[in-house]
Amino acid sequence: MSSTYGESLKLSIFGQSHGPAVGMVLDGIPAGLPVDLEALQTFLNRRAPGQNDWSTPRKEEDRPEFLSGILDGFTCGAPIAAAIYNRNTRSGDYANLKDCPRPGHADYTAQMKYGGFQDAAGGGHFSGRLTAPLCVAGGLCKQWLALNGIAIGGRILSIAGCDETDDPLDPCVPEIPVIGSDFPVVNPRVGEAMRQAISQARKDGDSVGGVIECVITGLPAGLGEPMFGGVESKLAQILYGIPAVKGVSFGDGFAVAGMRGSQCNDPFTIEDGVIRTTSNHCGGILGGITNAMPVIFRIAVKPTPSIARPQSSVSLSRNCPQELTVKGRHDPCIVPRAVPVAEAAAAIAIFDMLLGNTQTNRRK
């Protein structure tokens, strides 16, 4: 399986949803970087399940045990390995899925690729449970980026048609006052409408999706490469590694298709001797390279595919149609818990690129 990301750093994710543990190994991190485990746990708690009405009732502490790489509060240069032990599993809820795949899940495609040897319980290695160790790595990278004045924050832009488009962030000087919230929205009224939509979906035995908007501030100009090494490419690769993400856009995204060049171009200016742009339709990236403006991206998150309603599927052993009712514990909407995951993924990508820049400059 392709579960490794990065060039200057190497992140490997391991484990299955209902296995003994999930975890990560983060290699290539310089020695001497400070690690605040209390702040990391606060970040991980934003993603952890079983804490509110819009998440799965499965309760897991999501408290990582570090096996190597951190000594006396600092990185020591060795690979950083961490495991999060699964304490609250119910694998019996998934006993029939190798024969009757769930619509919208990877059950069928995994069966075709791995010939029935995959772990189907809770989605196995395809589960959103694997975003817990991703957040361990990303939470660490967020701390190290902050040392260089780089901040990453996200908000829920829309859920089930309830959106905050009437409350746009300033793309040139964005402020996200809700960073750290378990339901990060700018407008509390819209946030309540989103909660009501999630609650109704749960009552209906259904689920809803939405859009997350993230902002990265403090990046210097010149980060990234042309063509396949661009900032969009690096971010998109890891963002699409988040289960349920079906779309990624930067800046104004698909809206640029309806603009004229005079509307889409971001004019340059100088303020206090610093070159910047007067607008930010490009989302802080030109030619795959940062221009020192905030990097803004959005991800589309599909509705949770595990729903309580009966669905049409097939029996693989009998080669005939079969109705399926999914058991288990599932989020009626994964968007709120996915906000810190998006932040973590972005932090990993940006830190990897910054390490690459540092190594290149040293060689020069």
Sequence and secondary structure as in RCSB ss.txt:
>XXXX:A:sequence
MSSTYGESLKLSIFGQSHGPAVGMVLDGIPAGLPVDLEALQTFLNRRAPGQNDWSTPRKEEDRPEFLSGILDGFT
CGAPIAAAIYNRNTRSGDYANLKDCPRPGHADYTAQMKYGGFQDAAGGGHFSGRLTAPLCVAGGLCKQWLALNGI
AIGGRILSIAGCDETDDPLDPCVPEIPVIGSDFPVVNPRVGEAMRQAISQARKDGDSVGGVIECVITGLPAGLGE
PMFGGVESKLAQILYGIPAVKGVSFGDGFAVAGMRGSQCNDPFTIEDGVIRTTSNHCGGILGGITNAMPVIFRIA
VKPTPSIARPQSSVSLSRNCPQELTVKGRHDPCIVPRAVPVAEAAAAIAIFDMLLGNTQTNRRK
>XXXX:A:secstr
   EE SSSEEEEEE TTSSEEEEEEES  TT B  HHHHHHHHHHH SSSSTTS S       EEEESEETTEE
 SS EEEEEE  S  GGGGTTTTTS  TTSSHHHHHHHHTT S  GGGGGGSGGGHHHHHHHHHHHHHHHHTTT 
EEEEEEEEETTEE TTS   SSS   TTTT SS  S HHHHHHHHHHHHHHHHTT    EEEEEEEES  BT S 
SGGG HHHHHHHHHTTSTTEEEEEETTGGGGGGS HHHHS  EEEETTEEEES  TTTTEETTEEBSS EEEEEE
E   S  SS EEEEETTTTEEEEE   S   S  HHHHHHHHHHHHHHHHHHHHHHHHHHHHH 
